[in-house]
Amino acid sequence: MVPVRSFIRVVTAALLISGFAVAAESPAIAAVTPSARLLLNPGFEAGLPGWTTDDAGATAVVTSPVHGGGRAVRITDTSTGSGVSVRSAHLAVLPGEEITTSIWVQQAVAGAGGSLYLEFWRADGSRTTPVTSLAAADSTAWQKLTVTGTVPDDAVTATLLAYTTWADSGVTYWDDAAVTALPPPLRKVPNAGFEEMRNREVPTQWTSTEPNCTGTACPVQWLRGTVAHGGSGYVLINDTSSAEAISVLSDAVPVNAGETITASAWAHRLSGTGARIYVEFRDASGARIGVTDTVVPSGSGWQKAKVTGTAPAGATTTSVRLYGDLDGVGQTRWDDVELRSSADVADSTALNPGAAVLFVGDQRVEAYTGVERVVHPGSKGANDGVVLTGTGAATWDANPRMGGTVLPGIFPGEPAFTMWYQTSSGTGRAISDDGITWSRDGRTAPVYPTHGPQGVVRNPAWTPGATVPKFFMMVREGMTYIGKQSNDGITWSAISGARGIPGFDVAMATYDPVSKRFVAMIKNQLTSPFGPRTTWVSYSTDFRTWTTPSPSFAADLLDDARIPAGYGRLGDTAWSEIYGMPAIRYGDQFLGVPWIFDIAYSPNRLGNPGADTGRSHLGVAASRDLVNWSRPSRDNLVEPGPLGGWDYGFNLSSSGFVTVTRADGRLETRLYYGAFKGEHVCQQEQIDAGYCTVHYGNSNVGMVSWPADRFASFHADGAGTVTTRPLTAAGRALTVNYRPAAAGDSLRVEVLDVNGNPIQGYAAADSIPVTTDALAPGVRAAWTGGDTLPSGAVRLRFHLSGGDLYSFAAN
């Protein structure tokens, strides 16, 4: 990594050359108030613990002047060719969170310089964009600097950087830093950062007033480069006419009448004064029935423009329009669009009894030190994981694969396990006594004639003797997914009055017992010009009527960056899309298993994407709301096999996990998946054309397994800590799922108040160490004074001397 001093100098110089400037901004309007984040040693009262400096000789803790308390940090910068900085400890963040940082600064002499930076970091330690900053005014009085930014999709942590500007020199004093956060928003604009790569000319999932114009002379241009606000993509509106309206309009997002929406976008006016942002509302017919707009603020560089409107009666969707203005002319760059809504809510601090909090995502994590994130791929077991193979070429079941579903039997007379899967001619069904050896039960034909079964769900209202259907299944009919019902899982019929959900060719359905509703994760309907494969979410209480799908999950720049060099074909740049993803209620969170499709070549980016070639692999993500997802590690949940192996090429998961009790009494969690040994649609014709190299081959169904809850962990080779965000579980027992890696490894649990102070009797020294392999449901944490959690909101700090921490739960 580049040292901080030289790194900041290079970045700042580049930004000045491009005309970049960032004005201070107030937090977005929302229905929730920001929550305080636990910044270590924010007032420097303990010296510099919790902070790092790039020049120890130029940094000192002093007792005067101070803004608050008894200490502040002094930076003495003697060079106009470099800067000096102090950086806070890293805080765990979630994509879409709005982070606000602040710090007080005093210049010993006006003009001594000083800027506050908000930085976002990837898991590999690299800094990602955007980096936002604010420079101090020329004054010798204490002044408060405040910077706000939205966490990009590829970031896992954030830091505050107090920095003496490289072009200035002098003495500055810093004190009383703070960080707050607004939760990620519930409404998402598709392709909000203009990064999706399916279309080379105009941004996908946006409509242009100049749809048939391409090239540098067009009024609307989709461009890539370092001048973007975040990432590398942005839109340029080049308005040369005072009599023509030039704009781009986002795809519609579902909204409720009466809901207040604040739309924002970053705009860089290169010339002219006519740039505007609109928030628009439409009814079910698509007619616009409400609109609010505002002019982009004046000033140089990137400015954040905001507009707020309330959805009128009859409104069903909202969209954002970036506009060149009818009466004006000029050039404006646009980037990083965001929606905030009065429907946004803060995540609950309550822990549901017995619900495991996994460390797959960071929804419950405040910060961590001395540990690394590890995803643990499932074990494939015998036969390289294969549990079901085809019945032979040209037969009804030549190509068994997932997505599909495996359900355990829970009522008398049911098979121990039933599998519904895709075949070469429809939907197959198999049964098993152990979930490993499967039988088609004498069947010689599919149980349904089309390619379901994208989520078979047990009806929670069914009991023996009930007249309601026992199972529901989502199947494809054209460009629509619609529910079917069955009493035995073999004979399926239409659901009276069922309405379909628009989708392309994947719709994974599950049931959430917490909210008591069905969840469908649908591959977005791709209409001409075709957009990228993304996942949208829809809900139902009866499997008959579903909500309008809304954006849930998409690939991002980090997925693209992880594709191996040389993967693209015929000179094409490879990129990632999400082929499908189930959302599975698992303890305190939903787990997603994204099918990440790394596209090597697309013969026609604006045509049917079914011709794309490439491989897919299975990741893992966590969410609390099915809209915002955290995946701090992008490693595979299922490791593809080697070249020539049955699961080398294209992997697809089942719709859920299955947890079983093994003969030794241990809990085991399984995931069934399907795979082709070669690339997507890769046949000899595509190989001859140079589109791909490995024939896709026949598919099989496989299985991987884990000890329960052990999908991902915080791993420590020495001393490490993991601190949670505030939690409430007064009077409950705390269980931990932990594995020591070596003799002498242990885990201690410290309980803090919300301000980070140890609670009497619950300090680390009071904790009785866990030293054994604490498999799910885990071992009970205890302290010298008891073994239940104290009253009120608390934070947990896990102290590891080594080993892996997988999860915890309050019982």
TIMI-789588 format. One line per field, with one value per residue (C-alpha): x, y, z. Coordinates in Angstrom, 3 decimals, decimal comma. Layout:
! TIMI-789588
X	[X/...]
Y	[Y/...]
Z	[Z/...]
This chain:
! TIMI-789588
X	[0,000/1,226/2,232/-0,431/1,644/2,491/-0,846/-2,884/-0,593/-1,071/-4,835/-5,257/-3,137/-5,149/-8,411/-7,241/-6,174/-9,638/-11,417/-12,745/-14,156/-16,584/-18,831/-20,117/-23,496/-26,129/-27,442/-30,215/-33,816/-35,066/-37,557/-34,772/-32,141/-28,457/-26,999/-23,669/-20,807/-18,239/-15,076/-12,140/-10,564/-12,417/-11,081/-7,476/-7,854/-5,911/-3,220/-3,111/-4,474/-7,130/-5,346/-2,415/-0,137/2,092/4,671/5,113/7,681/5,193/2,315/1,904/-0,835/-1,082/-3,041/-3,495/-5,285/-8,142/-11,722/-13,149/-11,751/-8,102/-6,236/-6,024/-3,629/-1,203/0,094/3,162/3,524/6,789/6,471/4,441/5,155/3,560/1,052/0,756/-2,295/-3,871/-6,360/-9,007/-9,455/-11,558/-15,311/-17,312/-19,851/-22,692/-23,144/-25,649/-25,143/-24,801/-21,774/-21,222/-17,850/-16,897/-13,932/-12,946/-9,826/-7,921/-5,159/-2,321/-2,083/-4,854/-4,049/-2,111/-4,352/-6,348/-8,918/-11,235/-11,493/-14,036/-12,445/-13,903/-11,863/-12,136/-11,464/-8,008/-6,966/-7,253/-9,074/-12,147/-14,069/-15,623/-13,322/-15,040/-13,323/-13,758/-11,037/-10,955/-11,599/-8,789/-9,388/-7,620/-10,868/-12,007/-14,179/-16,131/-15,578/-18,326/-18,270/-20,999/-20,738/-22,600/-20,806/-20,076/-20,917/-17,318/-16,422/-16,282/-14,818/-14,595/-12,046/-11,811/-8,628/-7,504/-4,996/-2,862/-3,193/-0,077/0,266/0,178/2,394/1,871/0,450/-3,095/-4,887/-7,575/-10,128/-13,505/-14,033/-17,381/-19,036/-22,758/-24,658/-28,032/-29,118/-29,091/-32,220/-35,107/-35,499/-32,786/-32,311/-31,073/-27,562/-27,352/-23,605/-23,692/-21,268/-23,184/-21,458/-24,018/-24,522/-21,436/-23,177/-25,900/-26,489/-28,593/-31,839/-32,076/-34,072/-32,509/-34,290/-31,793/-32,060/-30,637/-27,651/-24,217/-20,778/-19,041/-21,340/-24,498/-26,430/-26,388/-23,168/-22,308/-18,610/-15,935/-12,886/-11,147/-13,265/-16,281/-17,493/-17,415/-16,290/-15,508/-18,857/-20,851/-23,285/-22,498/-25,413/-24,195/-27,084/-26,445/-30,009/-32,181/-35,288/-34,757/-35,114/-32,233/-32,456/-32,061/-34,797/-34,174/-36,189/-39,233/-38,992/-42,113/-43,437/-46,514/-48,900/-47,999/-44,371/-41,834/-38,876/-35,617/-33,660/-30,042/-27,288/-23,783/-23,462/-20,419/-21,422/-18,758/-20,561/-23,947/-26,461/-29,353/-28,842/-31,770/-32,772/-36,369/-38,212/-41,240/-44,254/-46,403/-49,629/-50,248/-50,727/-47,329/-48,791/-46,826/-49,005/-46,485/-43,091/-40,696/-37,401/-34,514/-31,520/-28,048/-26,265/-23,729/-20,054/-17,119/-16,478/-18,871/-21,945/-24,706/-28,139/-31,265/-34,969/-37,838/-41,361/-44,344/-46,042/-49,611/-52,708/-52,593/-48,802/-47,221/-43,666/-41,024/-38,154/-35,264/-34,685/-31,336/-32,108/-30,330/-33,178/-35,288/-34,205/-30,506/-27,395/-24,254/-22,450/-23,017/-21,594/-23,903/-23,110/-24,118/-27,885/-29,608/-33,107/-34,039/-37,576/-39,890/-40,280/-36,620/-36,291/-33,438/-32,533/-33,786/-31,269/-33,345/-32,009/-34,678/-34,361/-32,237/-31,680/-28,049/-26,205/-23,772/-20,630/-21,408/-22,347/-21,678/-25,204/-24,389/-20,668/-19,193/-15,477/-12,801/-9,046/-6,425/-8,782/-9,505/-12,751/-12,937/-15,660/-15,544/-16,538/-18,783/-17,349/-18,274/-17,944/-17,938/-18,135/-16,882/-20,208/-22,418/-25,697/-27,856/-26,785/-28,707/-30,486/-28,649/-28,435/-31,723/-33,815/-36,347/-33,830/-30,556/-29,685/-30,669/-29,705/-30,616/-32,084/-34,594/-35,546/-34,870/-37,334/-37,065/-40,142/-41,852/-45,149/-45,793/-45,696/-43,511/-40,146/-37,233/-36,132/-37,787/-35,972/-37,566/-35,087/-34,818/-34,498/-33,948/-37,737/-39,340/-39,437/-38,145/-38,775/-36,609/-36,762/-34,157/-33,821/-30,591/-30,369/-27,347/-28,642/-31,641/-34,325/-36,681/-39,268/-39,956/-40,813/-40,114/-41,405/-41,231/-43,862/-44,349/-43,753/-41,816/-38,610/-39,628/-39,163/-37,667/-38,614/-40,968/-42,370/-44,297/-47,589/-47,296/-51,110/-51,136/-51,583/-52,700/-56,327/-56,312/-58,079/-55,506/-52,686/-49,584/-46,983/-46,532/-44,102/-42,962/-42,838/-42,083/-44,705/-43,164/-41,714/-43,737/-43,404/-46,592/-47,435/-48,744/-50,101/-50,014/-51,198/-48,528/-45,669/-46,302/-49,525/-49,572/-52,425/-53,113/-53,823/-57,186/-56,759/-52,953/-51,141/-47,697/-44,502/-42,507/-39,156/-36,667/-35,697/-34,973/-37,400/-36,386/-39,226/-38,890/-40,967/-39,977/-41,501/-40,585/-42,563/-44,967/-44,753/-43,373/-40,330/-39,533/-36,116/-36,544/-34,060/-34,992/-37,166/-34,839/-36,612/-35,050/-32,492/-31,540/-30,072/-27,862/-28,947/-29,912/-32,153/-35,392/-37,583/-41,348/-43,522/-46,794/-48,892/-50,782/-48,554/-51,337/-50,849/-47,362/-46,008/-44,404/-40,759/-38,152/-34,341/-32,518/-29,102/-26,639/-23,008/-20,585/-17,117/-15,432/-17,027/-15,641/-12,216/-12,026/-12,354/-8,970/-6,860/-7,261/-10,723/-12,462/-12,810/-12,157/-10,751/-13,882/-13,590/-15,202/-17,763/-20,079/-23,855/-26,146/-27,740/-29,974/-30,060/-32,308/-32,963/-33,120/-34,188/-31,373/-31,483/-31,114/-30,657/-31,398/-28,633/-28,304/-26,408/-25,690/-24,982/-22,201/-21,966/-18,573/-19,268/-16,358/-18,114/-21,481/-22,260/-25,012/-25,094/-28,444/-30,044/-31,113/-28,421/-28,914/-26,012/-23,461/-20,616/-18,698/-18,643/-20,649/-19,733/-21,667/-21,016/-22,731/-24,288/-26,384/-29,305/-31,787/-34,315/-33,876/-32,913/-29,501/-26,854/-23,462/-20,734/-17,401/-15,787/-16,337/-14,844/-16,839/-19,351/-18,973/-15,584/-15,881/-14,046/-10,907/-10,935/-12,624/-14,527/-18,328/-18,770/-15,978/-18,168/-21,601/-22,915/-26,506/-27,842/-31,034/-33,523/-32,502/-30,327/-31,245/-30,087/-29,979/-28,902/-26,123/-25,800/-23,226/-25,728/-23,982/-25,953/-25,003/-26,180/-26,405/-26,718/-27,708/-26,478/-26,325/-23,506/-22,373/-18,764/-18,341/-19,254/-22,731/-24,240/-20,791/-21,182/-18,918/-20,309/-19,371/-15,960/-15,256/-16,243/-13,869/-16,639/-15,616/-13,347/-15,089/-18,211/-20,939/-21,619/-24,340/-25,242/-25,504/-26,828/-24,357/-24,297/-21,943/-22,160/-20,902/-21,131/-24,211/-23,689/-20,101/-20,296/-17,990/-15,889/-13,600/-10,260/-7,408/-3,851/-3,124/-4,920/-7,984/-11,294/-14,760/-17,141/-20,867/-23,263/-25,789/-27,917/-30,717/-31,261/-31,537/-31,552/-30,836/-28,034/-25,431/-24,139/-21,105/-20,028/-16,241/-13,404/-9,858/-7,215/-4,396/-3,737/-4,048/-6,524/-9,499/-12,454/-13,567/-16,755/-16,765/-20,024/-19,887/-22,399/-23,367/-20,510/-17,968/-17,276/-17,017/-19,994/-19,051/-18,751/-18,677/-15,181/-12,821/-11,054/-14,400/-15,130/-14,662/-12,710/-14,124/-11,358/-13,184/-14,788/-18,201/-20,335/-23,905/-26,011/-22,806/-21,510/-22,911/-20,781/-20,273/-18,662/-17,473/-20,706/-23,221/-24,174/-26,953/-26,760/-27,371/-30,351/-30,500/-28,709/-25,197/-22,322/-20,424/-16,668/-15,248/-11,586/-9,845/-6,356/-6,663/-9,205/-12,498/-15,628/-18,625/-21,755/-23,538/-27,124/-29,184/-31,389]
Y	[0,000/3,525/5,412/7,854/10,987/10,373/8,688/11,707/14,042/12,140/11,886/15,549/16,735/14,630/15,975/19,567/19,032/17,691/20,587/18,358/20,032/18,804/21,085/20,262/18,555/17,906/14,373/13,212/13,646/10,372/9,004/7,807/9,735/8,907/6,440/7,082/4,810/3,769/5,657/4,665/7,471/10,257/13,082/11,800/11,611/8,331/9,734/8,172/4,632/4,003/6,320/5,933/8,615/8,665/10,898/10,256/13,030/15,613/14,429/14,947/14,847/18,149/19,577/23,037/24,225/21,724/21,869/19,511/17,344/17,602/16,677/17,268/16,173/18,623/18,208/20,189/20,272/21,807/20,968/22,433/19,318/16,717/16,461/14,857/12,993/10,970/8,254/6,705/2,991/1,251/0,949/-1,824/-0,389/-1,634/-0,769/2,072/3,384/7,149/7,927/11,371/12,186/15,320/16,739/20,088/21,803/24,946/26,497/28,104/30,649/31,260/29,399/26,628/24,154/21,207/18,927/16,157/13,090/10,280/7,170/3,800/0,600/-2,784/-6,054/-6,283/-2,968/-0,888/2,436/2,718/5,714/8,101/9,854/12,969/15,828/19,335/21,922/24,218/27,931/30,412/31,068/30,642/29,787/26,243/25,153/21,976/20,079/17,670/15,307/12,895/10,026/6,897/3,578/2,083/-1,549/-2,750/-1,151/-2,995/-0,342/3,440/5,757/9,412/11,150/14,461/15,831/18,924/19,848/18,981/22,443/24,207/24,161/25,129/23,845/22,513/21,117/18,411/17,238/15,593/13,412/11,688/9,329/8,712/6,563/6,373/2,839/1,810/2,962/0,641/2,106/1,570/3,086/0,365/1,030/4,085/4,492/3,886/0,987/-1,844/-2,917/-4,670/-1,672/0,088/3,304/4,384/3,423/0,316/0,600/4,290/5,789/8,544/11,284/10,453/6,637/6,132/8,455/7,064/8,615/11,693/14,151/12,828/14,903/11,941/9,950/7,086/7,354/5,807/7,401/8,744/11,901/9,890/10,754/7,114/4,001/4,643/5,158/8,373/10,117/13,276/15,434/17,755/20,178/22,484/23,649/26,045/24,606/20,873/18,949/16,494/13,951/10,381/8,695/5,808/2,606/2,742/1,737/0,736/3,359/3,844/6,787/9,284/8,174/10,997/10,435/12,374/11,771/12,844/12,684/14,034/16,591/18,332/21,311/21,815/24,742/26,469/26,785/24,599/21,213/19,853/16,717/15,479/12,955/11,714/9,598/7,421/5,482/1,856/2,791/4,505/8,017/10,698/12,120/14,044/15,662/17,836/19,235/21,473/23,106/21,726/23,950/26,432/25,881/24,125/20,420/17,725/18,961/16,884/17,864/16,808/17,022/15,844/14,922/13,084/10,327/11,461/9,280/6,598/6,576/3,141/3,938/6,629/7,480/9,930/12,191/13,902/16,831/19,370/21,928/23,161/26,804/26,304/24,956/23,421/20,249/18,331/15,055/12,935/10,038/8,092/8,477/7,646/7,482/8,148/7,450/8,114/4,318/3,863/2,422/1,791/-1,839/-3,254/-3,827/-6,695/-10,225/-12,848/-15,786/-18,544/-16,782/-17,221/-14,035/-15,172/-13,302/-13,644/-9,939/-6,876/-5,825/-6,461/-5,584/-2,279/-2,905/-5,579/-5,685/-8,405/-10,768/-11,653/-12,584/-16,183/-17,896/-21,647/-23,550/-26,532/-30,042/-32,125/-35,558/-38,804/-38,939/-35,347/-34,237/-35,721/-37,147/-37,354/-38,041/-38,204/-41,289/-41,213/-39,131/-38,224/-39,411/-37,346/-36,944/-36,560/-33,251/-33,067/-29,781/-27,020/-24,448/-26,515/-27,449/-30,130/-30,340/-32,664/-34,630/-33,409/-35,326/-39,093/-40,927/-38,356/-39,299/-38,241/-35,929/-34,870/-33,159/-31,201/-30,349/-29,279/-31,935/-31,804/-31,990/-30,410/-30,781/-33,964/-35,403/-37,744/-39,029/-40,160/-41,660/-39,831/-36,931/-38,519/-41,555/-40,630/-42,590/-41,416/-43,690/-45,488/-42,320/-42,270/-38,768/-35,298/-34,271/-30,951/-30,308/-27,029/-25,936/-25,172/-25,825/-22,524/-22,813/-25,476/-24,202/-26,064/-24,319/-23,312/-23,553/-27,252/-29,973/-33,602/-33,610/-29,945/-29,013/-26,358/-27,330/-28,817/-27,375/-24,349/-24,069/-21,193/-22,058/-20,095/-19,285/-17,130/-13,979/-14,505/-16,627/-17,929/-20,147/-23,726/-25,925/-29,595/-31,932/-34,574/-32,794/-34,883/-33,599/-29,840/-27,499/-23,813/-21,574/-19,918/-16,197/-16,386/-13,469/-13,830/-11,936/-10,545/-12,276/-13,763/-17,343/-17,540/-16,983/-18,615/-18,790/-19,365/-18,790/-16,468/-17,656/-14,388/-12,026/-14,870/-14,214/-15,853/-14,314/-14,530/-13,493/-12,894/-12,355/-8,908/-8,802/-7,821/-5,712/-4,342/-2,901/-5,670/-4,785/-6,813/-9,833/-8,560/-9,891/-8,216/-9,149/-9,660/-10,720/-12,604/-13,846/-16,438/-17,369/-15,961/-12,203/-10,708/-7,216/-5,336/-6,477/-4,009/-4,018/-6,239/-7,495/-6,821/-7,457/-4,582/-3,382/-5,670/-8,723/-7,492/-6,903/-10,456/-12,033/-13,557/-11,682/-12,974/-14,401/-12,315/-13,629/-11,980/-8,887/-8,375/-7,073/-9,587/-8,523/-10,085/-10,323/-12,166/-15,134/-15,903/-15,895/-17,417/-15,541/-17,911/-17,045/-18,302/-17,226/-13,466/-12,751/-13,815/-15,588/-15,139/-17,495/-15,362/-17,190/-14,913/-15,180/-14,019/-13,210/-13,921/-12,881/-11,481/-11,914/-9,288/-7,038/-5,496/-8,742/-11,832/-12,359/-16,126/-16,338/-15,030/-17,412/-17,818/-19,600/-19,057/-19,584/-19,448/-16,752/-15,832/-12,609/-11,542/-9,143/-8,031/-6,490/-8,371/-5,103/-4,280/-6,987/-7,285/-9,590/-8,500/-11,615/-12,468/-15,964/-18,939/-20,735/-23,749/-24,250/-25,089/-28,229/-28,339/-28,149/-31,318/-31,788/-32,076/-28,690/-26,715/-24,571/-23,315/-23,609/-22,996/-23,478/-24,889/-22,556/-23,242/-24,903/-28,142/-28,766/-32,356/-34,120/-36,584/-39,984/-38,551/-35,890/-33,000/-30,550/-30,423/-27,878/-28,871/-27,008/-28,839/-27,374/-28,175/-27,674/-28,073/-29,019/-26,327/-22,729/-21,282/-22,309/-23,376/-25,916/-26,789/-23,936/-21,385/-23,006/-22,792/-19,102/-18,393/-17,463/-20,111/-23,095/-25,752/-27,554/-27,159/-30,921/-32,726/-31,467/-33,224/-32,428/-32,241/-31,486/-29,676/-29,520/-27,644/-27,978/-25,849/-22,053/-22,356/-20,658/-17,756/-16,601/-14,019/-15,830/-14,838/-16,170/-14,180/-11,548/-10,092/-8,442/-8,177/-5,527/-5,473/-2,625/-2,058/-5,104/-5,783/-9,189/-8,484/-11,513/-14,009/-16,502/-15,846/-18,796/-18,654/-20,845/-20,865/-23,175/-22,902/-23,464/-24,497/-25,450/-22,392/-20,565/-19,092/-16,758/-14,258/-12,188/-8,665/-6,726/-2,954/-0,148/1,634/4,116/1,302/1,196/-2,229/-2,990/-3,899/-7,650/-8,189/-6,991/-9,213/-10,160/-11,338/-13,581/-17,322/-18,313/-20,714/-23,123/-26,017/-26,546/-24,971/-26,389/-25,189/-24,534/-23,304/-23,030/-20,651/-17,621/-16,896/-14,349/-14,693/-13,102/-14,930/-16,200/-13,901/-10,582/-7,347/-5,065/-2,325/-1,895/-3,333/-4,081/-7,351/-7,425/-10,836/-11,281/-14,071/-15,313/-17,449/-19,557/-18,859/-17,071/-18,052/-16,824/-16,017/-16,150/-14,978/-17,731]
Z	[0,000/-0,752/2,430/3,572/3,098/-0,555/-1,309/-0,209/-2,089/-5,357/-4,962/-4,024/-6,918/-9,357/-7,994/-8,268/-11,854/-12,773/-11,053/-8,259/-5,173/-2,552/-0,556/2,896/2,863/5,470/6,120/3,814/4,912/6,336/8,809/11,116/13,032/12,660/15,151/16,830/15,832/18,406/17,447/19,621/21,650/19,777/21,965/22,201/25,987/25,979/23,699/20,226/20,818/18,192/15,739/13,362/11,965/8,914/10,666/14,381/14,694/13,445/15,639/19,378/22,007/23,891/26,801/25,251/23,262/23,461/22,275/24,894/27,671/28,576/25,386/21,663/18,927/17,346/13,799/12,800/9,028/7,802/4,111/1,258/-0,787/1,468/4,279/7,701/8,932/11,708/10,779/13,005/13,538/10,903/11,465/9,805/7,354/5,176/1,492/1,245/4,788/4,955/7,103/8,621/10,163/12,062/13,912/15,437/14,124/15,077/12,980/14,930/12,117/9,609/6,394/8,083/6,260/7,433/5,840/6,971/4,737/4,829/3,348/2,397/2,210/0,541/2,344/0,731/2,307/-0,855/-0,710/-2,905/-4,227/-3,535/-1,080/0,256/2,030/3,406/3,943/6,971/6,493/7,134/10,841/14,164/15,985/16,629/13,703/13,081/9,841/8,773/5,806/4,684/2,202/1,151/1,514/-1,941/-2,670/-2,550/0,818/4,149/6,474/6,835/8,447/9,371/8,245/9,774/7,310/6,858/3,215/1,256/-0,316/3,082/6,123/9,734/13,005/13,433/16,475/16,251/18,820/19,464/16,419/15,875/13,404/12,887/10,392/8,711/7,741/4,077/2,224/1,342/-2,160/-4,761/-8,187/-10,560/-11,875/-9,622/-10,167/-13,951/-13,623/-15,332/-18,513/-20,698/-22,981/-24,293/-25,345/-22,893/-19,242/-18,770/-16,806/-17,714/-20,573/-22,656/-24,595/-27,348/-27,420/-30,908/-30,639/-29,847/-29,807/-28,462/-30,249/-28,560/-26,027/-23,610/-23,202/-20,871/-20,100/-17,907/-16,369/-13,299/-13,358/-12,117/-8,636/-7,511/-9,357/-13,004/-14,763/-15,114/-17,462/-19,396/-20,538/-23,279/-23,839/-26,800/-27,402/-25,396/-27,086/-26,485/-23,233/-22,670/-19,852/-18,628/-16,584/-14,186/-14,248/-11,965/-8,315/-6,333/-3,902/-1,724/-1,868/0,851/0,992/0,990/-1,305/-1,319/-4,510/-4,724/-7,292/-7,589/-10,389/-11,830/-13,950/-16,579/-18,232/-18,221/-15,404/-16,492/-14,783/-12,727/-10,839/-10,741/-8,591/-10,525/-9,505/-11,757/-11,402/-12,347/-16,012/-16,131/-16,368/-14,510/-11,732/-9,644/-10,031/-8,003/-9,222/-8,189/-9,837/-9,198/-6,637/-7,884/-7,222/-8,800/-8,842/-7,743/-5,859/-4,322/-5,620/-3,691/-4,329/-2,097/-3,146/-1,685/-3,666/-4,451/-4,218/-6,890/-7,160/-7,497/-8,656/-8,504/-10,868/-10,949/-13,944/-14,576/-16,804/-18,980/-18,636/-21,548/-21,321/-20,668/-22,328/-20,901/-19,925/-16,670/-15,398/-13,229/-10,896/-7,756/-7,563/-4,258/-2,830/0,782/1,939/4,851/4,821/5,820/9,315/11,712/12,261/15,543/18,306/19,721/19,477/18,872/21,276/19,806/16,459/15,455/14,486/11,810/10,843/7,143/6,997/9,127/10,116/13,789/13,654/14,865/14,400/14,442/14,954/14,583/12,731/9,114/7,376/6,179/4,136/4,680/1,519/2,139/2,263/-0,797/0,767/-1,220/-5,042/-5,229/-3,816/-6,578/-5,245/-8,406/-11,975/-15,243/-16,614/-19,926/-23,084/-24,792/-21,814/-19,853/-17,025/-18,870/-17,246/-13,546/-11,929/-9,523/-8,930/-7,140/-3,623/-1,020/1,878/4,888/5,891/9,060/9,079/9,364/6,056/4,283/2,772/4,960/2,141/-1,119/-3,974/-6,814/-9,539/-13,164/-15,838/-19,577/-20,067/-17,016/-13,241/-11,639/-8,190/-6,107/-2,543/-0,023/3,428/4,218/1,747/0,073/-1,822/-3,967/-5,819/-8,551/-6,921/-10,180/-12,076/-15,823/-16,537/-14,973/-12,430/-14,221/-17,929/-17,682/-16,049/-12,478/-9,716/-8,674/-5,056/-3,757/-0,455/2,201/2,988/6,675/6,998/6,076/8,708/8,243/7,169/6,056/2,820/1,838/-0,539/1,042/-1,341/-3,557/-6,469/-8,675/-12,387/-15,534/-18,140/-20,862/-19,272/-16,098/-12,971/-11,409/-8,463/-8,656/-5,853/-4,933/-2,190/-2,755/-4,530/-7,645/-9,193/-9,626/-10,539/-10,999/-7,992/-8,479/-9,098/-9,104/-10,665/-12,165/-11,410/-14,345/-14,614/-17,015/-16,169/-12,424/-9,521/-6,237/-3,687/0,076/3,192/6,040/9,330/11,073/8,823/7,871/4,160/1,053/-0,609/-4,320/-5,616/-9,345/-12,109/-13,360/-16,446/-19,251/-21,856/-25,020/-24,870/-22,518/-19,147/-16,812/-14,841/-11,381/-8,618/-7,534/-4,557/-4,265/-1,308/-0,827/2,091/0,030/-2,958/-5,125/-5,125/-5,117/-4,580/-7,454/-7,570/-6,338/-6,729/-4,259/-5,404/-8,222/-9,032/-8,588/-9,519/-7,002/-8,630/-11,947/-10,414/-9,071/-12,519/-13,474/-15,996/-19,528/-18,857/-21,576/-25,126/-28,501/-26,809/-24,697/-21,137/-18,795/-16,210/-13,636/-13,359/-10,919/-12,645/-9,675/-5,883/-3,218/0,033/2,993/6,527/8,736/12,363/12,853/9,143/5,607/3,759/0,025/-2,270/-5,355/-8,603/-9,842/-13,619/-14,898/-18,534/-20,868/-24,056/-25,096/-28,814/-28,623/-25,586/-26,479/-27,609/-25,713/-23,052/-23,186/-25,638/-23,103/-22,363/-19,125/-15,772/-12,587/-8,962/-5,691/-3,077/0,177/1,482/4,480/4,831/7,464/5,040/1,712/0,017/1,489/1,512/3,168/1,864/3,321/1,876/-1,783/-1,544/-2,799/-0,599/-2,916/-4,538/-8,247/-9,247/-11,396/-15,185/-16,392/-13,139/-13,063/-11,333/-12,978/-15,177/-14,228/-10,652/-9,444/-5,919/-4,462/-2,821/0,770/3,384/5,119/8,689/9,937/13,111/12,395/14,027/16,463/17,565/15,812/13,686/10,014/7,442/3,784/0,508/-2,663/-5,927/-9,608/-12,053/-15,631/-16,224/-18,877/-19,650/-20,105/-23,500/-24,682/-27,483/-30,396/-32,486/-29,809/-29,313/-33,037/-33,003/-30,098/-27,637/-25,065/-24,545/-22,404/-23,666/-21,062/-20,779/-18,873/-15,408/-12,058/-8,600/-5,742/-2,035/0,305/4,096/7,148/10,888/11,582/11,348/10,179/6,789/7,683/10,611/12,092/12,237/14,539/14,521/17,679/19,710/18,014/18,885/17,343/18,717/17,969/17,414/20,247/21,120/23,584/25,153/28,885/31,134/28,395/28,077/25,419/23,406/21,120/18,203/18,384/17,382/18,785/16,115/18,437/22,020/24,253/22,006/23,819/23,515/26,151/25,930/27,338/27,734/27,200/27,495/24,291/24,792/24,834/28,583/30,259/32,507/36,054/36,430/32,661/31,778/29,808/33,027/34,464/31,467/31,841/28,714/26,128/25,147/23,476/20,068/20,725/17,916/17,312/19,257/20,940/24,470/27,065/27,868/31,559/33,827/37,382/38,593/36,392/32,956/31,713/29,895/31,832/31,250/28,642/25,352/25,371/23,047/22,989/22,505/21,677/22,593/20,649/21,382/18,240/16,380/14,607/15,832/13,693/15,438/18,686/19,928/22,902/24,311]
